[in-house]
Amino acid sequence: MRLSIFLSAVLYISSLCVATAAGPSGAVATDPAKAGPDFSMQGEYSGEIQTEDGFRKIGAQVIALGGGKFSIIGHTGGLPGDGWSRGDDRTEYEAAAVNGEIVFAVGDASVQIKDGKANIEYEGQTLGTLNKVNRESPTLGKKPPAGALVLFDGSGVEQFDQGKLVEKKWLGATNVSSKEKFGDHHLHLEFRTPFMPEARGQGRGNSGVYMQSRYELQVLDSFGLEGKDNECGGIYSISQPDVNMCFPPLSWQTYDIDFTSAKYDDDGKKTSNARVTVRHNGVVIHDDRELAHGTPGRNGEGPGNDALFLQDHGNPVVFRNIWVLKK
């Protein structure tokens, strides 16, 4: 049995699971307990299947699109950042959800999905199982080191202009800017996008982390997408991430950013570009990336320090555990 047939069976069935339709049209969920059955089905699946060449690791990302519809992205080698890299085989499928236990056949292979597991059989033998996994960033909850400036720990918004507490514990994406201005620095922050299954593109969990208010690192629910410069982890209009490390919506995610300011001479002429290294959920997605120009939406490039800015794009994105270590 060819590997491509196995992947087709596994990935297609992963989208079906035990589903019913999502909530009403245009629904936005910020509480996982109230997000509906489609939310419980979406996510990441990982495991090994036996092929004619031995066992092969594969990953699948199941994206809820509303109304019981799903997009399924298959990754040969494992999930992004866990065996799969940009340029490896990536296959996309679309499927509708049904209720209860799922049995699906492709050629002589059969797949049964139940309780978060996809069991693959061929000629009566089990060839492998994909299990639903919930990955977590290794820097989630990272505590500020000595000397760091804590911008937000959930207790108040005094370090920000236009800061707003959400549910008395998170910082809302309300065009907030830090009162402190920064030059070279390390930034840690955690963010969560809402569950908006019927939204598409830039309307789905959109915000942005503006380094020095000049360079936008995108925040978006782009779970399972290709990973472009206007998607999560992208530096808008400058660079796509090396790999799309976006977790499913309502997952807490991390950005760990090492930023070096652009340099200017006494006449205000830029002599060197800003540079940045970004880790998204613990994986390097920009490695000493040169920022040849600023990005639209906030302040233009120029000499001097500037504030951290968190963009309001009309979606209930929230932040927590924000701290900066100046260099």
C-alpha positions in Angstrom: 0.0 0.0 0.0 1.5 3.3 -1.0 2.3 6.0 1.6 0.2 8.6 -0.2 -2.9 6.3 0.1 -2.3 6.0 3.9 -1.9 9.7 4.2 -5.1 10.4 2.3 -7.0 8.0 4.6 -5.5 9.2 7.8 -5.8 12.9 7.0 -9.3 12.7 5.7 -10.6 10.8 8.6 -8.8 13.0 11.1 -11.2 15.8 10.0 -14.3 13.8 10.7 -13.9 12.7 14.3 -17.2 12.8 16.2 -18.6 16.1 15.2 -21.7 18.2 14.9 -22.1 21.7 13.6 -20.4 24.7 15.3 -22.4 27.5 16.9 -24.4 30.2 15.1 -23.1 32.0 12.1 -20.4 34.5 13.0 -19.9 33.1 16.5 -16.8 34.1 18.4 -15.8 32.0 21.4 -13.3 33.0 24.1 -14.1 30.3 26.5 -13.1 26.7 25.5 -15.9 25.3 27.6 -18.5 27.2 25.5 -16.8 26.9 22.0 -18.9 23.9 20.8 -18.3 20.5 19.3 -16.3 21.7 16.3 -13.8 23.2 18.7 -13.2 19.9 20.4 -12.5 18.2 17.1 -10.0 20.7 15.7 -6.4 20.4 16.6 -3.2 18.4 15.9 -2.8 14.7 15.4 0.5 12.8 15.4 1.7 9.3 15.1 3.4 6.6 13.0 2.0 4.4 10.2 3.6 1.3 8.8 4.5 1.5 5.1 6.3 -0.7 2.7 9.5 1.1 3.7 9.0 0.8 7.5 7.3 3.1 10.0 6.8 6.7 9.0 5.9 9.6 11.3 3.1 11.9 10.1 1.1 14.8 11.5 -2.3 16.3 10.7 -3.7 19.7 11.6 -7.5 19.8 11.6 -8.9 23.3 11.1 -12.6 24.1 12.0 -14.3 26.2 9.3 -17.8 26.4 10.9 -20.9 24.5 10.3 -19.2 21.1 10.7 -16.7 21.8 7.9 -13.0 21.3 8.2 -9.7 21.8 6.4 -7.1 19.1 7.0 -3.4 19.7 6.5 -1.2 16.6 6.3 2.5 16.8 7.1 4.9 14.1 6.1 7.5 13.7 8.8 5.4 15.1 11.7 3.9 18.3 12.8 5.5 21.7 12.1 8.4 22.2 14.4 8.3 18.5 15.3 9.6 16.7 12.3 8.1 18.8 9.5 10.0 21.8 8.0 9.0 24.3 5.3 9.5 22.6 2.0 8.6 19.1 3.2 5.5 17.4 1.8 2.3 19.1 2.8 -1.2 18.1 1.6 -4.6 19.8 2.0 -8.0 18.2 2.2 -11.5 19.4 2.9 -14.2 17.4 4.6 -17.5 17.6 6.4 -18.2 16.3 9.9 -20.6 13.5 10.9 -21.7 12.2 14.3 -20.4 9.2 16.2 -17.8 6.6 15.3 -16.2 7.0 11.9 -15.1 4.3 9.5 -13.6 5.3 6.2 -12.0 3.4 3.4 -9.5 4.3 0.8 -8.7 1.4 -1.5 -8.0 -1.6 0.8 -7.2 0.6 3.8 -9.8 1.4 6.5 -9.6 4.1 9.2 -11.6 4.2 12.3 -11.7 7.4 14.4 -13.0 7.5 17.9 -12.1 9.2 21.2 -9.3 11.3 19.6 -7.6 8.3 17.9 -7.4 7.4 14.2 -6.7 3.7 13.8 -5.5 2.6 10.3 -6.0 -0.9 9.2 -5.0 -2.8 6.0 -6.0 -6.3 5.3 -7.1 -6.8 8.9 -3.8 -5.6 10.4 -3.5 -2.3 12.3 -0.8 -0.2 10.7 -0.8 2.7 13.0 -2.7 5.2 15.2 -2.7 9.0 15.2 -3.4 10.5 18.6 -4.7 14.0 19.2 -2.0 16.1 20.9 -2.0 19.4 22.7 1.4 21.0 22.4 2.5 23.7 24.8 5.3 26.2 24.3 8.4 25.4 26.5 8.6 29.1 27.4 4.9 29.4 28.5 4.8 31.0 32.0 8.5 31.9 31.8 9.3 34.1 34.7 11.2 37.4 34.2 14.9 37.3 35.0 16.6 39.7 37.4 16.6 43.2 36.0 13.6 42.7 33.7 10.9 45.3 33.5 7.5 43.6 34.0 4.9 45.3 31.8 2.0 43.1 32.6 1.5 40.3 35.2 -2.3 40.4 35.4 -2.5 42.7 38.3 -3.0 46.0 36.5 -2.3 48.0 33.3 -0.3 50.9 34.8 2.6 50.3 32.4 0.4 50.9 29.4 -1.5 53.8 27.8 -5.0 52.7 26.8 -4.5 49.5 28.7 -7.7 47.5 29.4 -8.1 44.4 31.6 -10.1 41.5 30.2 -11.8 39.2 32.7 -9.7 41.0 35.3 -6.6 39.0 34.4 -5.6 39.6 30.8 -4.5 42.6 28.7 -6.8 43.3 25.8 -5.6 44.1 22.2 -6.8 47.7 22.3 -4.1 49.7 20.6 -2.1 49.7 23.9 1.4 51.1 24.0 3.9 50.8 26.8 4.8 53.9 28.6 8.4 52.8 28.6 10.3 53.1 25.3 12.9 50.6 24.3 16.1 50.3 22.3 17.8 46.9 22.1 15.9 44.4 24.2 14.5 40.9 24.8 10.7 40.7 25.0 8.6 37.8 26.2 4.8 37.8 25.9 2.0 35.3 25.7 -1.1 35.7 23.6 -4.3 33.9 22.8 -6.5 34.2 19.7 -10.3 33.6 19.8 -12.2 30.7 18.2 -13.8 32.2 15.1 -14.5 29.2 12.8 -16.5 31.0 10.2 -14.1 33.9 9.8 -11.4 33.9 7.2 -8.1 35.5 6.5 -7.3 38.7 8.3 -10.7 38.6 10.1 -9.7 35.6 12.2 -8.1 36.5 15.5 -6.1 39.5 14.2 -3.7 41.6 16.2 -0.1 42.6 16.0 3.0 43.0 18.2 4.8 46.2 17.1 8.4 46.1 18.1 9.4 49.7 18.9 6.0 50.6 17.4 7.7 50.3 14.0 7.9 46.7 13.0 4.8 44.4 13.2 5.1 40.8 14.2 1.7 39.4 13.2 -0.8 37.8 15.5 -3.5 35.9 13.7 -5.4 32.6 13.9 -3.4 31.1 11.0 -3.3 27.6 12.5 -2.5 25.1 9.8 -2.0 27.7 7.0 1.0 28.1 4.8 2.8 30.7 6.9 2.9 34.0 5.0 4.2 37.4 6.1 0.7 38.6 7.0 0.0 35.4 9.0 0.9 34.5 12.6 4.7 34.8 13.0 5.1 36.8 9.9 6.8 40.2 9.9 4.3 42.2 7.9 5.6 43.1 4.4 9.1 41.9 5.2 9.4 38.2 5.9 7.4 35.0 6.3 8.2 32.8 9.3 10.6 29.9 8.6 7.9 27.6 9.8 4.3 28.2 10.8 4.2 27.4 14.5 0.7 28.7 15.2 -1.2 26.6 17.6 -5.0 26.2 17.4 -7.2 29.1 18.6 -7.7 29.4 22.3 -4.3 27.9 23.0 -1.9 30.2 24.9 1.2 30.9 22.7 4.5 32.6 23.2 6.7 35.1 21.4 10.3 35.4 22.6 11.9 38.2 20.7 15.5 39.5 20.6 15.5 42.9 19.0 18.4 45.1 17.8 17.6 48.7 16.9 18.4 50.4 13.6 21.4 52.8 14.0 21.5 56.4 12.8 24.3 59.0 12.5 24.2 62.5 13.9 22.4 63.7 10.8 19.6 61.2 11.3 20.7 59.0 8.4 20.2 55.3 9.0 23.5 53.5 9.0 22.3 49.9 9.8 19.0 48.2 9.7 17.2 46.8 12.7 17.5 43.0 13.2 15.4 40.5 15.1 15.3 36.8 16.2 11.9 35.5 17.0 10.9 32.2 18.7 7.3 31.3 18.3 6.2 28.6 20.8 9.9 27.9 21.4 10.9 27.4 17.8 13.1 29.9 15.9 11.0 31.3 13.1 13.2 34.4 12.3 16.9 34.0 12.8 18.7 37.3 13.0 16.3 38.7 10.4 17.2 42.1 8.9 14.4 44.6 8.9 15.1 46.8 5.9 12.1 49.1 6.5 9.3 49.7 8.9 5.9 48.3 8.6 2.6 50.2 8.2 0.1 50.7 11.0 1.9 52.6 13.6 5.1 54.7 13.7 7.7 55.2 11.0 11.4 54.3 11.3 13.6 56.8 13.0 16.3 57.3 15.6 15.6 56.9 19.3 13.7 54.3 21.4 10.0 53.7 21.0 7.2 51.8 22.8 5.8 48.3 22.5 2.5 48.6 20.7 -0.3 45.9 20.6 -2.7 46.4 17.8 -6.5 46.5 18.0 -8.0 44.8 14.8 -11.5 44.3 16.1 -10.9 40.8 17.5 -10.8 39.7 21.1 -7.1 38.8 21.3 -5.6 38.9 24.8 -2.1 39.0 26.2 -0.4 38.0 29.5 3.0 37.6 31.1 4.7 40.5 29.3 8.2 41.5 30.3 11.3 43.2 28.8 15.0 42.8 29.5 16.9 45.8 28.2 20.3 45.2 26.5 
